[in-house]
Amino acid sequence: MTTKTDRYVTYRNIDCEGNSKKLMTMLRKHIDDPEKTNPFWEKFKGMLAKIGKPAETSGREFDELFLIHTYINNLYEIFEEYEDEAALTLLAQIERECC
């Protein structure tokens, strides 16, 4: 007999918030480098700066996980471009466990 796992119950012990923050730290190592950034990542840095500041986002509150979910393909692209295996592994884990 196979038991079906309820994904929402299993999220309870997963550190989606902590892993998302860790991934953003890994991303910043790339996008804070003037040699690696571009207009998209500069705008993305602006979005990161608005996390937890709904007054600056028309009352909309978002966090790192929201940005990961929204821009997951861009994140895969930059980590692949710079061969950041640790970031790719964490991104895949976040996608599997939290998105």
DSSP file (Angstrom, degrees, kcal/mol; ACC not computed):
  #  RESIDUE AA STRUCTURE BP1 BP2  ACC     N-H-->O    O-->H-N    N-H-->O    O-->H-N    TCO  KAPPA ALPHA  PHI   PSI    X-CA   Y-CA   Z-CA
    1    1 A M              0   0    0      0, 0.0     2,-0.4     0, 0.0     0, 0.0   0.000 360.0 360.0 360.0 127.1    0.0    0.0    0.0
    2    2 A T        -     0   0    0      2,-0.0     2,-0.5     0, 0.0     0, 0.0  -0.781 360.0-144.6 -95.3 133.4    1.4    3.4   -1.0
    3    3 A T        -     0   0    0     -2,-0.4     2,-0.5     0, 0.0     0, 0.0  -0.836  12.4-134.3 -98.6 133.2    0.8    6.4    1.2
    4    4 A K        -     0   0    0     -2,-0.5     2,-0.4     1,-0.0    -2,-0.0  -0.738  19.6-133.0 -86.7 129.7    0.3    9.7   -0.5
    5    5 A T        -     0   0    0     -2,-0.5     2,-0.9     1,-0.0     3,-0.1  -0.678   9.0-134.3 -84.5 131.0    2.3   12.5    1.1
    6    6 A D    >>  -     0   0    0     -2,-0.4     4,-1.9     1,-0.2     3,-0.7  -0.770  14.9-155.8 -83.3 108.2    0.5   15.8    1.9
    7    7 A R  H 3> S+     0   0    0     -2,-0.9     4,-1.2     1,-0.3    -1,-0.2   0.840  88.9  55.6 -56.4 -37.5    3.0   18.4    0.6
    8    8 A Y  H 34 S+     0   0    0      1,-0.2     4,-0.4     2,-0.2    -1,-0.3   0.849 107.8  48.1 -69.7 -32.8    1.6   21.1    2.8
    9    9 A V  H X4 S+     0   0    0     -3,-0.7     3,-1.3     1,-0.2     4,-0.3   0.891 109.2  54.0 -70.2 -39.0    2.1   19.1    6.0
   10   10 A T  H >< S+     0   0    0     -4,-1.9     3,-0.8     1,-0.3    -2,-0.2   0.725  95.4  68.4 -71.4 -19.0    5.6   18.2    4.9
   11   11 A Y  G >< S+     0   0    0     -4,-1.2     3,-2.1     1,-0.2     5,-0.3   0.736  78.5  85.6 -66.5 -20.5    6.5   21.9    4.5
   12   12 A R  G <  S+     0   0    0     -3,-1.3    -1,-0.2    -4,-0.4    -2,-0.2   0.824  95.6  35.4 -53.4 -38.4    6.2   22.3    8.2
   13   13 A N  G <  S+     0   0    0     -3,-0.8     2,-0.5    -4,-0.3    -1,-0.3   0.167  95.8 101.9-105.1  17.8    9.8   21.2    8.9
   14   14 A I    <   -     0   0    0     -3,-2.1     2,-1.7    83,-0.1     3,-0.3  -0.881  68.1-138.7-104.7 132.0   11.4   22.8    5.8
   15   15 A D     >  +     0   0    0     -2,-0.5     4,-2.7     1,-0.2     5,-0.3  -0.501  40.3 155.6 -88.7  69.1   13.3   26.1    6.2
   16   16 A C  H  > S+     0   0    0     -2,-1.7     4,-2.2    -5,-0.3    -1,-0.2   0.906  74.0  48.7 -61.5 -42.5   12.0   27.7    3.0
   17   17 A E  H  > S+     0   0    0     -3,-0.3     4,-2.2     2,-0.2    -1,-0.2   0.946 114.0  44.4 -64.6 -48.9   12.6   31.2    4.5
   18   18 A G  H  > S+     0   0    0      1,-0.2     4,-2.2     2,-0.2    -2,-0.2   0.908 115.0  48.2 -63.2 -42.8   16.1   30.5    5.6
   19   19 A N  H  X S+     0   0    0     -4,-2.7     4,-2.4     2,-0.2    -1,-0.2   0.873 110.4  52.5 -66.7 -36.2   17.1   28.7    2.4
   20   20 A S  H  X S+     0   0    0     -4,-2.2     4,-2.0    -5,-0.3    -2,-0.2   0.916 110.3  47.5 -65.4 -42.5   15.6   31.6    0.3
   21   21 A K  H  X S+     0   0    0     -4,-2.2     4,-1.8     2,-0.2    -2,-0.2   0.901 111.3  51.5 -63.8 -40.9   17.7   34.1    2.2
   22   22 A K  H  X S+     0   0    0     -4,-2.2     4,-1.9     1,-0.2    -2,-0.2   0.907 108.8  50.9 -62.4 -42.1   20.8   32.0    1.8
   23   23 A L  H  X S+     0   0    0     -4,-2.4     4,-2.6     1,-0.2    -1,-0.2   0.893 107.3  53.0 -64.0 -39.1   20.2   31.7   -1.9
   24   24 A M  H  X S+     0   0    0     -4,-2.0     4,-2.4     1,-0.2    -1,-0.2   0.861 107.2  52.4 -65.7 -34.1   19.8   35.5   -2.2
   25   25 A T  H  X S+     0   0    0     -4,-1.8     4,-1.1     2,-0.2    -1,-0.2   0.906 110.2  48.3 -64.5 -41.2   23.2   35.9   -0.4
   26   26 A M  H  X S+     0   0    0     -4,-1.9     4,-0.5     1,-0.2     3,-0.3   0.894 111.8  50.0 -64.9 -40.2   24.7   33.5   -3.0
   27   27 A L  H >X S+     0   0    0     -4,-2.6     4,-2.3     1,-0.2     3,-1.8   0.911 102.6  60.0 -64.0 -43.0   23.1   35.5   -5.8
   28   28 A R  H 3X S+     0   0    0     -4,-2.4     4,-2.1     1,-0.3    -1,-0.2   0.807  93.0  66.5 -59.2 -29.7   24.4   38.8   -4.4
   29   29 A K  H 3< S+     0   0    0     -4,-1.1    -1,-0.3    -3,-0.3    -2,-0.2   0.813 112.7  34.0 -60.0 -28.4   28.0   37.5   -4.9
   30   30 A H  H X< S+     0   0    0     -3,-1.8     3,-1.4    -4,-0.5     6,-0.4   0.905 120.5  44.1 -90.2 -52.7   27.3   37.6   -8.6
   31   31 A I  H 3< S+     0   0    0     -4,-2.3    -3,-0.2     1,-0.3    -2,-0.2   0.665 107.5  59.2 -76.9 -14.4   25.1   40.6   -9.1
   32   32 A D  T 3< S+     0   0    0     -4,-2.1    -1,-0.3    -5,-0.3    -3,-0.1   0.568  86.1  92.3 -84.2  -8.8   27.0   42.9   -6.8
   33   33 A D  S X> S-     0   0    0     -3,-1.4     3,-2.2    -5,-0.2     4,-1.4  -0.771  74.6-145.7 -84.8 116.4   30.1   42.3   -9.1
   34   34 A P  T 34 S+     0   0    0      0, 0.0    -1,-0.1     0, 0.0    -3,-0.0   0.762  98.6  58.9 -55.6 -24.9   30.1   45.1  -11.7
   35   35 A E  T 34 S+     0   0    0      1,-0.2    -4,-0.1    -5,-0.1    -5,-0.0   0.706 113.7  36.3 -74.9 -20.0   31.5   42.6  -14.2
   36   36 A K  T <4 S+     0   0    0     -3,-2.2    -1,-0.2    -6,-0.4    -5,-0.1   0.587  97.6  90.6-110.8 -13.8   28.5   40.3  -13.9
   37   37 A T     <  +     0   0    0     -4,-1.4    -5,-0.1    -7,-0.1    -6,-0.1  -0.273  45.0 178.6 -84.5 170.7   25.5   42.5  -13.4
   38   38 A N     >  -     0   0    0     -7,-0.1     4,-2.2    -2,-0.0     5,-0.2  -0.911  50.6 -79.2-155.1 176.4   23.2   44.0  -16.0
   39   39 A P  H  > S+     0   0    0      0, 0.0     4,-2.0     0, 0.0     5,-0.2   0.850 126.8  54.6 -56.0 -35.9   20.0   46.2  -16.0
   40   40 A F  H  > S+     0   0    0      1,-0.2     4,-2.4     2,-0.2     5,-0.1   0.955 110.6  44.1 -62.1 -48.7   17.8   43.3  -15.0
   41   41 A W  H  > S+     0   0    0      1,-0.2     4,-2.3     2,-0.2    -1,-0.2   0.824 109.9  56.3 -68.8 -30.0   19.9   42.4  -11.9
   42   42 A E  H  X S+     0   0    0     -4,-2.2     4,-1.3     2,-0.2    -1,-0.2   0.914 110.2  45.3 -65.0 -41.2   20.2   46.1  -10.9
   43   43 A K  H  X S+     0   0    0     -4,-2.0     4,-1.7    -5,-0.2    -2,-0.2   0.893 110.2  55.0 -66.2 -39.4   16.3   46.2  -10.9
   44   44 A F  H  X S+     0   0    0     -4,-2.4     4,-2.4     1,-0.2    -2,-0.2   0.894 103.0  55.5 -60.8 -41.0   16.2   42.9   -9.0
   45   45 A K  H  X S+     0   0    0     -4,-2.3     4,-2.0     1,-0.2    -1,-0.2   0.878 104.8  54.2 -59.7 -37.0   18.5   44.4   -6.4
   46   46 A G  H  X S+     0   0    0     -4,-1.3     4,-0.7     2,-0.2    -1,-0.2   0.884 107.3  49.9 -63.0 -38.7   15.9   47.2   -6.0
   47   47 A M  H >< S+     0   0    0     -4,-1.7     3,-0.9     1,-0.2     4,-0.3   0.902 108.5  52.7 -66.6 -40.2   13.2   44.6   -5.4
   48   48 A L  H >< S+     0   0    0     -4,-2.4     3,-1.4     1,-0.3    -2,-0.2   0.894 104.5  56.3 -60.7 -38.7   15.4   42.9   -2.8
   49   49 A A  H 3< S+     0   0    0     -4,-2.0    -1,-0.3     1,-0.3    -2,-0.2   0.713 103.3  55.9 -66.5 -19.7   15.8   46.3   -1.0
   50   50 A K  T X< S+     0   0    0     -3,-0.9     3,-2.1    -4,-0.7    -1,-0.3   0.425  74.7 125.2 -94.1   0.4   12.0   46.6   -0.8
   51   51 A I  T <  S+     0   0    0     -3,-1.4    12,-0.1    -4,-0.3    10,-0.1  -0.411  82.9  12.1 -62.2 130.8   11.5   43.2    1.1
   52   52 A G  T 3  S+     0   0    0     10,-1.0    -1,-0.3    -2,-0.1     3,-0.1   0.621 105.0 101.3  77.2  13.6    9.6   43.9    4.3
   53   53 A K    X   +     0   0    0     -3,-2.1     3,-2.1     9,-0.2     4,-0.4  -0.594  37.1 166.6-127.9  70.3    8.7   47.5    3.2
   54   54 A P  G > >S+     0   0    0      0, 0.0     5,-3.0     0, 0.0     3,-1.2   0.758  73.1  68.7 -59.6 -24.0    5.1   47.4    2.0
   55   55 A A  G 3 5S+     0   0    0      1,-0.3     3,-0.5     3,-0.2     6,-0.0   0.782 101.5  47.8 -64.4 -24.4    4.9   51.2    2.1
   56   56 A E  G < 5S+     0   0    0     -3,-2.1    -1,-0.3     1,-0.2    -6,-0.0   0.470 111.5  50.6 -93.4  -3.2    7.4   51.2   -0.8
   57   57 A T  T X 5S-     0   0    0     -3,-1.2     3,-2.0    -4,-0.4    -1,-0.2  -0.131 121.4 -93.8-127.6  37.3    5.5   48.6   -2.9
   58   58 A S  T 3 5S-     0   0    0     -3,-0.5    -3,-0.2     1,-0.3     3,-0.1   0.837  86.7 -52.9  54.4  37.0    1.9   50.0   -2.8
   59   59 A G  T 3 <S+     0   0    0     -5,-3.0     2,-0.5     1,-0.3    -1,-0.3   0.378 106.6 131.3  84.0  -4.8    1.1   47.9    0.2
   60   60 A R    <   -     0   0    0     -3,-2.0     2,-0.5    -6,-0.4    -1,-0.3  -0.700  42.0-158.8 -84.0 126.2    2.2   44.7   -1.4
   61   61 A E        +     0   0    0     -2,-0.5     2,-0.3    -3,-0.1   -10,-0.1  -0.909  18.5 164.5-108.8 131.1    4.5   42.7    0.8
   62   62 A F        -     0   0    0     -2,-0.5   -10,-1.0   -12,-0.2     2,-0.2  -0.899  15.5-157.9-137.3 168.9    6.8   40.1   -0.7
   63   63 A D     >  -     0   0    0     -2,-0.3     4,-1.8   -12,-0.1     5,-0.2  -0.717  42.6 -81.1-136.3-175.2    9.9   38.1    0.4
   64   64 A E  H  > S+     0   0    0      1,-0.2     4,-2.6    -2,-0.2     5,-0.2   0.886 124.6  54.9 -60.5 -40.8   12.8   36.3   -1.0
   65   65 A L  H  > S+     0   0    0      1,-0.2     4,-2.8     2,-0.2    -1,-0.2   0.890 105.6  52.7 -63.2 -38.8   10.8   33.1   -1.7
   66   66 A F  H  > S+     0   0    0      1,-0.2     4,-2.5     2,-0.2    -1,-0.2   0.928 111.0  47.2 -60.6 -44.6    8.3   35.1   -3.8
   67   67 A L  H  X S+     0   0    0     -4,-1.8     4,-2.5     2,-0.2    -2,-0.2   0.885 111.7  50.7 -66.0 -38.2   11.1   36.6   -5.9
   68   68 A I  H  < S+     0   0    0     -4,-2.6     4,-0.3     2,-0.2    -2,-0.2   0.952 112.6  46.1 -62.6 -48.3   12.7   33.1   -6.3
   69   69 A H  H >< S+     0   0    0     -4,-2.8     3,-0.7     1,-0.2    -2,-0.2   0.909 116.5  45.4 -60.7 -42.4    9.4   31.7   -7.5
   70   70 A T  H 3< S+     0   0    0     -4,-2.5    -1,-0.2     1,-0.2    -2,-0.2   0.856 126.1  28.6 -70.8 -36.7    8.7   34.6   -9.8
   71   71 A Y  T 3X S+     0   0    0     -4,-2.5     4,-2.1    -5,-0.2     3,-0.2  -0.057  77.2 129.7-116.9  31.0   12.2   34.7  -11.3
   72   72 A I  H <> S+     0   0    0     -3,-0.7     4,-2.6    -4,-0.3     5,-0.2   0.858  73.7  51.5 -59.1 -38.8   13.3   31.1  -11.1
   73   73 A N  H  > S+     0   0    0      1,-0.2     4,-2.2     2,-0.2    -1,-0.2   0.897 109.5  50.0 -67.3 -38.6   14.3   30.8  -14.7
   74   74 A N  H  > S+     0   0    0     -3,-0.2     4,-2.2     2,-0.2    -1,-0.2   0.885 110.9  50.6 -64.2 -37.8   16.5   33.9  -14.5
   75   75 A L  H  X S+     0   0    0     -4,-2.1     4,-2.3     2,-0.2     5,-0.3   0.931 109.5  48.9 -67.0 -45.8   18.1   32.5  -11.3
   76   76 A Y  H  X S+     0   0    0     -4,-2.6     4,-2.4     1,-0.2     5,-0.2   0.924 110.9  53.4 -57.1 -42.5   18.9   29.2  -13.0
   77   77 A E  H  X S+     0   0    0     -4,-2.2     4,-2.7     1,-0.2    -2,-0.2   0.924 110.6  43.3 -61.1 -48.0   20.4   31.1  -15.9
   78   78 A I  H  X S+     0   0    0     -4,-2.2     4,-2.0     2,-0.2    -1,-0.2   0.906 115.0  48.8 -69.3 -39.5   22.8   33.2  -13.9
   79   79 A F  H  <>S+     0   0    0     -4,-2.3     5,-2.7     2,-0.2    -1,-0.2   0.872 114.2  46.7 -68.5 -34.6   23.9   30.3  -11.7
   80   80 A E  H ><5S+     0   0    0     -4,-2.4     3,-1.4    -5,-0.3    -2,-0.2   0.919 109.3  54.7 -68.8 -43.2   24.5   28.2  -14.8
   81   81 A E  H 3<5S+     0   0    0     -4,-2.7    -2,-0.2     1,-0.3    -1,-0.2   0.884 116.9  36.2 -57.5 -40.4   26.3   31.0  -16.5
   82   82 A Y  T 3<5S-     0   0    0     -4,-2.0    -1,-0.3    -5,-0.1    -2,-0.2   0.223 109.2-123.0-100.6  14.2   28.8   31.3  -13.6
   83   83 A E  T < 5 +     0   0    0     -3,-1.4     2,-1.4     1,-0.2    -3,-0.2   0.857  46.9 167.7  49.4  46.2   28.8   27.6  -12.9
   84   84 A D     >< +     0   0    0     -5,-2.7     4,-2.4     1,-0.2    -1,-0.2  -0.702   6.7 175.0 -91.6  86.1   27.7   28.1   -9.3
   85   85 A E  H  > S+     0   0    0     -2,-1.4     4,-2.5     1,-0.2    -1,-0.2   0.856  75.1  54.7 -64.7 -37.7   26.9   24.5   -8.5
   86   86 A A  H  > S+     0   0    0      1,-0.2     4,-2.2     2,-0.2    -1,-0.2   0.925 111.5  44.9 -63.4 -43.2   26.2   25.2   -4.8
   87   87 A A  H  > S+     0   0    0      2,-0.2     4,-2.9     1,-0.2    -2,-0.2   0.900 112.3  51.9 -67.3 -40.4   23.6   27.8   -5.7
   88   88 A L  H  X S+     0   0    0     -4,-2.4     4,-2.4     2,-0.2    -2,-0.2   0.906 110.2  49.3 -62.1 -40.9   22.1   25.6   -8.4
   89   89 A T  H  X S+     0   0    0     -4,-2.5     4,-2.0     2,-0.2    -2,-0.2   0.929 113.6  45.3 -64.2 -45.5   21.7   22.8   -5.9
   90   90 A L  H  X S+     0   0    0     -4,-2.2     4,-2.8     2,-0.2    -2,-0.2   0.902 111.9  52.4 -66.1 -40.0   20.1   25.0   -3.4
   91   91 A L  H  X S+     0   0    0     -4,-2.9     4,-2.7     1,-0.2    -2,-0.2   0.921 109.7  48.6 -61.4 -43.8   17.8   26.6   -6.0
   92   92 A A  H  X S+     0   0    0     -4,-2.4     4,-2.4     2,-0.2    -1,-0.2   0.889 111.5  50.7 -63.3 -38.5   16.7   23.1   -7.1
   93   93 A Q  H  X S+     0   0    0     -4,-2.0     4,-3.0     2,-0.2     5,-0.3   0.931 111.2  47.5 -64.0 -45.5   16.0   22.2   -3.5
   94   94 A I  H  X>S+     0   0    0     -4,-2.8     4,-3.0     1,-0.2     5,-1.1   0.918 112.2  50.0 -62.3 -43.1   14.0   25.3   -2.9
   95   95 A E  H  X5S+     0   0    0     -4,-2.7     4,-0.7     3,-0.2    -1,-0.2   0.928 115.8  42.6 -60.8 -44.1   12.0   24.7   -6.1
   96   96 A R  H  <5S+     0   0    0     -4,-2.4    -2,-0.2    -5,-0.2    -1,-0.2   0.900 126.4  30.4 -68.7 -42.6   11.3   21.1   -5.1
   97   97 A E  H  <5S+     0   0    0     -4,-3.0    -2,-0.2    -5,-0.2    -3,-0.2   0.765 132.5  20.8 -92.6 -26.4   10.5   21.8   -1.5
   98   98 A C  H  <5       0   0    0     -4,-3.0    -3,-0.2    -5,-0.3    -2,-0.1   0.653 360.0 360.0-124.1 -19.5    9.0   25.3   -1.4
   99   99 A C     <<       0   0    0     -5,-1.1    -4,-0.1    -4,-0.7    -3,-0.1   0.463 360.0 360.0 -97.9 360.0    7.6   26.4   -4.8
